[in-house]
Amino acid sequence: MARTSFKLGRSSNPSMTQDDVRKLVEKKSYELYEKRGKKPGHAVNDWLEAERIIKGKLSK
């Protein structure tokens, strides 16, 4: 059974896989896209910003 939510930070699950991280980045990237009003043309920037946010939370 797949996990549907993840805690970030010091209580992060040490068994989190690369795929788990990718899914979190994908979700955050879409949230950024929605926040910008779903305007196209910023997919790479959204993805990179999402990676920065998620990796920052995971490293705490």
mmCIF file of the C-alpha atoms, coordinates in Angstrom:
data_MODEL
# 
_entry.id   MODEL 
# 
loop_
_atom_site.group_PDB 
_atom_site.id 
_atom_site.type_symbol 
_atom_site.label_atom_id 
_atom_site.label_alt_id 
_atom_site.label_comp_id 
_atom_site.label_asym_id 
_atom_site.label_entity_id 
_atom_site.label_seq_id 
_atom_site.pdbx_PDB_ins_code 
_atom_site.Cartn_x 
_atom_site.Cartn_y 
_atom_site.Cartn_z 
_atom_site.occupancy 
_atom_site.B_iso_or_equiv 
_atom_site.pdbx_formal_charge 
_atom_site.auth_seq_id 
_atom_site.auth_comp_id 
_atom_site.auth_asym_id 
_atom_site.auth_atom_id 
_atom_site.pdbx_PDB_model_num 
ATOM 1  C CA . MET A 1 1  ? 0.000  0.000  0.000   1.00 0.00 ? 1  MET A CA 1 
ATOM 2  C CA . ALA A 1 2  ? 1.425  3.389  -1.002  1.00 0.00 ? 2  ALA A CA 1 
ATOM 3  C CA . ARG A 1 3  ? 1.819  6.156  1.538   1.00 0.00 ? 3  ARG A CA 1 
ATOM 4  C CA . THR A 1 4  ? -0.318 9.203  0.852   1.00 0.00 ? 4  THR A CA 1 
ATOM 5  C CA . SER A 1 5  ? 1.280  11.760 3.125   1.00 0.00 ? 5  SER A CA 1 
ATOM 6  C CA . PHE A 1 6  ? 4.756  12.448 4.375   1.00 0.00 ? 6  PHE A CA 1 
ATOM 7  C CA . LYS A 1 7  ? 6.049  14.378 7.342   1.00 0.00 ? 7  LYS A CA 1 
ATOM 8  C CA . LEU A 1 8  ? 9.025  16.542 6.603   1.00 0.00 ? 8  LEU A CA 1 
ATOM 9  C CA . GLY A 1 9  ? 11.823 17.717 8.823   1.00 0.00 ? 9  GLY A CA 1 
ATOM 10 C CA . ARG A 1 10 ? 13.489 15.863 11.660  1.00 0.00 ? 10 ARG A CA 1 
ATOM 11 C CA . SER A 1 11 ? 10.665 13.389 11.926  1.00 0.00 ? 11 SER A CA 1 
ATOM 12 C CA . SER A 1 12 ? 11.060 12.403 8.253   1.00 0.00 ? 12 SER A CA 1 
ATOM 13 C CA . ASN A 1 13 ? 10.762 8.744  7.512   1.00 0.00 ? 13 ASN A CA 1 
ATOM 14 C CA . PRO A 1 14 ? 14.318 7.508  6.869   1.00 0.00 ? 14 PRO A CA 1 
ATOM 15 C CA . SER A 1 15 ? 12.941 5.019  4.349   1.00 0.00 ? 15 SER A CA 1 
ATOM 16 C CA . MET A 1 16 ? 11.676 7.784  2.028   1.00 0.00 ? 16 MET A CA 1 
ATOM 17 C CA . THR A 1 17 ? 12.668 6.875  -1.514  1.00 0.00 ? 17 THR A CA 1 
ATOM 18 C CA . GLN A 1 18 ? 13.736 9.059  -4.419  1.00 0.00 ? 18 GLN A CA 1 
ATOM 19 C CA . ASP A 1 19 ? 10.317 8.392  -5.910  1.00 0.00 ? 19 ASP A CA 1 
ATOM 20 C CA . ASP A 1 20 ? 8.659  9.676  -2.719  1.00 0.00 ? 20 ASP A CA 1 
ATOM 21 C CA . VAL A 1 21 ? 10.705 12.871 -2.954  1.00 0.00 ? 21 VAL A CA 1 
ATOM 22 C CA . ARG A 1 22 ? 9.895  13.249 -6.658  1.00 0.00 ? 22 ARG A CA 1 
ATOM 23 C CA . LYS A 1 23 ? 6.183  12.957 -5.893  1.00 0.00 ? 23 LYS A CA 1 
ATOM 24 C CA . LEU A 1 24 ? 6.444  15.656 -3.237  1.00 0.00 ? 24 LEU A CA 1 
ATOM 25 C CA . VAL A 1 25 ? 8.293  17.924 -5.667  1.00 0.00 ? 25 VAL A CA 1 
ATOM 26 C CA . GLU A 1 26 ? 5.705  17.220 -8.352  1.00 0.00 ? 26 GLU A CA 1 
ATOM 27 C CA . LYS A 1 27 ? 2.867  18.134 -5.983  1.00 0.00 ? 27 LYS A CA 1 
ATOM 28 C CA . LYS A 1 28 ? 4.606  21.333 -4.798  1.00 0.00 ? 28 LYS A CA 1 
ATOM 29 C CA . SER A 1 29 ? 5.413  22.293 -8.386  1.00 0.00 ? 29 SER A CA 1 
ATOM 30 C CA . TYR A 1 30 ? 1.738  22.004 -9.312  1.00 0.00 ? 30 TYR A CA 1 
ATOM 31 C CA . GLU A 1 31 ? 0.790  24.078 -6.265  1.00 0.00 ? 31 GLU A CA 1 
ATOM 32 C CA . LEU A 1 32 ? 3.165  26.813 -7.457  1.00 0.00 ? 32 LEU A CA 1 
ATOM 33 C CA . TYR A 1 33 ? 1.628  26.613 -10.947 1.00 0.00 ? 33 TYR A CA 1 
ATOM 34 C CA . GLU A 1 34 ? -1.864 27.000 -9.465  1.00 0.00 ? 34 GLU A CA 1 
ATOM 35 C CA . LYS A 1 35 ? -0.721 29.881 -7.254  1.00 0.00 ? 35 LYS A CA 1 
ATOM 36 C CA . ARG A 1 36 ? 0.488  31.715 -10.388 1.00 0.00 ? 36 ARG A CA 1 
ATOM 37 C CA . GLY A 1 37 ? -2.976 31.393 -11.930 1.00 0.00 ? 37 GLY A CA 1 
ATOM 38 C CA . LYS A 1 38 ? -2.131 28.340 -14.088 1.00 0.00 ? 38 LYS A CA 1 
ATOM 39 C CA . LYS A 1 39 ? -0.246 30.482 -16.587 1.00 0.00 ? 39 LYS A CA 1 
ATOM 40 C CA . PRO A 1 40 ? 1.955  28.316 -18.849 1.00 0.00 ? 40 PRO A CA 1 
ATOM 41 C CA . GLY A 1 41 ? 5.623  28.857 -19.566 1.00 0.00 ? 41 GLY A CA 1 
ATOM 42 C CA . HIS A 1 42 ? 7.142  28.498 -16.102 1.00 0.00 ? 42 HIS A CA 1 
ATOM 43 C CA . ALA A 1 43 ? 7.245  24.721 -15.635 1.00 0.00 ? 43 ALA A CA 1 
ATOM 44 C CA . VAL A 1 44 ? 11.024 24.520 -15.197 1.00 0.00 ? 44 VAL A CA 1 
ATOM 45 C CA . ASN A 1 45 ? 11.092 27.404 -12.724 1.00 0.00 ? 45 ASN A CA 1 
ATOM 46 C CA . ASP A 1 46 ? 8.184  25.880 -10.786 1.00 0.00 ? 46 ASP A CA 1 
ATOM 47 C CA . TRP A 1 47 ? 9.954  22.515 -10.649 1.00 0.00 ? 47 TRP A CA 1 
ATOM 48 C CA . LEU A 1 48 ? 13.263 23.997 -9.494  1.00 0.00 ? 48 LEU A CA 1 
ATOM 49 C CA . GLU A 1 49 ? 11.556 26.120 -6.835  1.00 0.00 ? 49 GLU A CA 1 
ATOM 50 C CA . ALA A 1 50 ? 9.593  23.079 -5.644  1.00 0.00 ? 50 ALA A CA 1 
ATOM 51 C CA . GLU A 1 51 ? 12.828 21.053 -5.410  1.00 0.00 ? 51 GLU A CA 1 
ATOM 52 C CA . ARG A 1 52 ? 14.446 23.809 -3.360  1.00 0.00 ? 52 ARG A CA 1 
ATOM 53 C CA . ILE A 1 53 ? 11.484 23.975 -0.988  1.00 0.00 ? 53 ILE A CA 1 
ATOM 54 C CA . ILE A 1 54 ? 11.119 20.208 -0.513  1.00 0.00 ? 54 ILE A CA 1 
ATOM 55 C CA . LYS A 1 55 ? 14.841 19.499 -0.178  1.00 0.00 ? 55 LYS A CA 1 
ATOM 56 C CA . GLY A 1 56 ? 15.143 22.354 2.291   1.00 0.00 ? 56 GLY A CA 1 
ATOM 57 C CA . LYS A 1 57 ? 12.388 20.860 4.435   1.00 0.00 ? 57 LYS A CA 1 
ATOM 58 C CA . LEU A 1 58 ? 13.913 17.388 4.231   1.00 0.00 ? 58 LEU A CA 1 
ATOM 59 C CA . SER A 1 59 ? 17.340 18.603 5.341   1.00 0.00 ? 59 SER A CA 1 
ATOM 60 C CA . LYS A 1 60 ? 16.040 20.160 8.585   1.00 0.00 ? 60 LYS A CA 1 
# 
